[in-house]
């Protein structure tokens, strides 16, 4: 007779707040079910209330891991990006979210971890450590990372400078990255407003590119940041 052993999950002694703020998180079927239901409701809301249009879905790789970078005007950016990814990859899609904001309290942590599947990103003190977590995530087959290289939401609509983290993450790696641009986010849900307004949104997804051939230098990191920033800006000009 085969002996049966019970192995409890490693986070069994953690509080709910600690569990939600950790990454990677342990998989739980109940959380998957809640997230899947929320995703269906979100897509219906975004389609009806914001009349979201997504252009360039054909550019999304069918297999493998990849990165989506986008301008950052409001919280609708993340929700729109999540709506662009196939539902079958929902639980493998991770928006990078500022840990000091989205994981600062239990309610925010619950929304970020359970509904959005956000990856806590320390943009102030532990940037290098957060980039390592992102790199390890992308080394596993089929994961999708959503990241906003400006680091914070704009209040003017102008595209800000892309921080070096995205360049450091991509340089020398055979990893597809797709520039994206969301139009209408600032008008629909500007920073400081509690309730989004029913303005239309349009997300454009550009063609994938890779920086596997680029040598790892500080100059090449800045070059990647500049190139991706210009690509996102060009997609924005097409949205006009």
N, C-alpha and C positions, 0 to 999 in steps of 0.2 A: 504494500500500500504506500502510495506516495505521500510524503509528509507535506502538509500545507503550512506556509508561513505568511504572516501578515506583515507587510512593510508599509508603515504609515507615511504619508507625504512629508517631505522635509520641512514644510511650513506649518505643521500641525500645531506647534506651540506658539505661533505668531498671532498677534491681534489682527483683526480685520484690516485696520489701517496699515499695518506693516506688510501684510500680504498683498494688498493692492498696490503699495508703493514699490514693491520688489520687482525685479526683472532679471531673467525671465520668470514669468508666473507659472504656477502649476496648472495644468489643464483640468477644468471641471465641466462636466456635461451641462449642469444647470446654467453656468455662466455662458456657455456656448449657445444654449437655447435662448437665453435672454438677449444675447447680442444678435442672434439671427433674426429674432422677432423685431428688435429695435431697428435693424438694418432695413427690413422691409417697410416698416412705418416711415423711416427716414426718407427712403427713396420716393415713397408716395408723396410725402410732405414737400420735398424739394421739387418734385415734378409739378405739383399742383400749385403750391403757394409761391414758389420762386421761379416756376417755369424753367427749370434748369435744363440747359442744352449742353451736351458733351460732344465735342468734335475731336476726332483723332483717336478714338478707341482702338482702331485697327493697328495703331502703333505700339500698343501694349504687348510685351512679349508673352507668348502663350505658355512658356515654361521657364524655369530658372528664377533666380532672384534678380530684382532690379530696384532702382531708386527713382522716385518721382520728386522733382523740385518745383516749387511754385512761389509766386508772389504772395505776400501776406498782408491782407487788408482787413480781415475780420475772422471770427470763429467759423464763418460759413466756408472758409477756404478748406478746412479739414473735412467738413461734412460733404462738400462737393467732391473732393478728391476720393473720399470713401465710396461715394456713389458711382464713381467712374470705374472702379475695380470690379471684376466679376464676383458674384456672390460666392462662388466656390472657393475663392481665395480670401474670403472675409477674415477668417481666423489667422491668416498668415500675413495680414496687412497691418502695419504698425506706424501710426503717425508719431513722429517725435514731438513731444510736448514739454514745455518748460516745467521742470519739477517744482520750482518755487511758486508756481501759480496753480497748475492743474493738480498737484498732489499736496497742496498745503492744508487740506482739511479732509475729513472722511467723506462728506458728500461729493466734493470735487474729485477725490480719488476714485470713488465708486463709479461716477459717470465716466471718468477718463479711462479707467481700467476695464470696466465691464462692458460699457456700451461702445466706447471708441477704440478700445484695445491699444491705448496709447503707451508709448515707450517713454519713461521718465528721462528727460535730458537736462543735465545740470549745465546751464549756459553761463554760469558765473565762476564757480570754484573748481568743478571737476569735469571740464570740457573734454580733456584727453581721455579720461575714464569713460565718459559717455560715448565718445567716438569709438572706443574699443568695443563697447557693448554693441554698437551699431554694426561694426565690422564683423563681429562674431555672428550676429543675427543674419547678415547677408551671406555669410559663408555656408549657411544651411540652405539646402535646395528649396526654392519656391517661395521664399519670404519677400515681402514688399515693404520698403521703407519710404514713408512720406515725410519730407523735411522742408522747412522753410528757411532758406539760408540767410535771409535778412535778420533773423533772430527775434524780431518783434513786429507787431502790427503797425502799419503806417497810419498816420492820421491825415495825410494830405493826398494820398493816392499815388505819390511818386514812388518809383521802385528804388529801394535802398540798396546800399552796397552789400554784396554777398560776403559773408564772413568766411574766414579761411577753413573752417571745419569741413565744409563740403568738398573743398579741394583736397584736403588731407585724407578724407574718406575714400576718394575715388582715384587718386593718383597711382599709377602703376598697376591698377586692378582691372581684370577683364570682367567688368560689371556694367551692364547697361544702365544709363541714366537718361531720363526723359524730362526735358523742360516743359513746364505747364504754365498757363496763365488763366486766372479767373477774373472775369470782368463783371462788375456789379456788386461785389462783396462790400465795398466801402459804403455804398449808398444804401444797401439793404440792411447792414448791421455794423455801423461804425463803432469804433472803440468807445466805450463808456456808456453805450445804450444797452438796456436790459432786454428789450424785445425786438426781434428782427422785423423789418418792414417788408411787404410783399412786392419787392422789386425783382425783376428777372435777372438770372445769372447765366453766364456762358463760360464754360471751361474748354480751353483748347489744349490738346496734348500734342507735343511735338515729336519728331522722330528720335529714336534712341541713339545714343553715342557712347563710346567707351574711351577710357584713357589708359588702357593697358600698355600702350607703347610709350607713354610719357615717363621720363626719368623723374625720380623723386627728389625734387629740389624745392626750395622756398619760392623760386621764380615760377616754376611750373604749377605750383599750388595756386598762386595768385592768377596765373594765366587761365587755369580751369575755372576759377571763380568768376573771372571777367567774362569768359566765353559763355558760361551758363547764364550769367546775368544779362548779357546781350541777347541771348536766345530767348529768354523769358520776355524781355522787353519787346523783341520783334514779334512774338506771338501776341502780345498786348496791342501792338499797332495793327495787327490783322483783325483784332476783335473790334476795332473802332468802325 
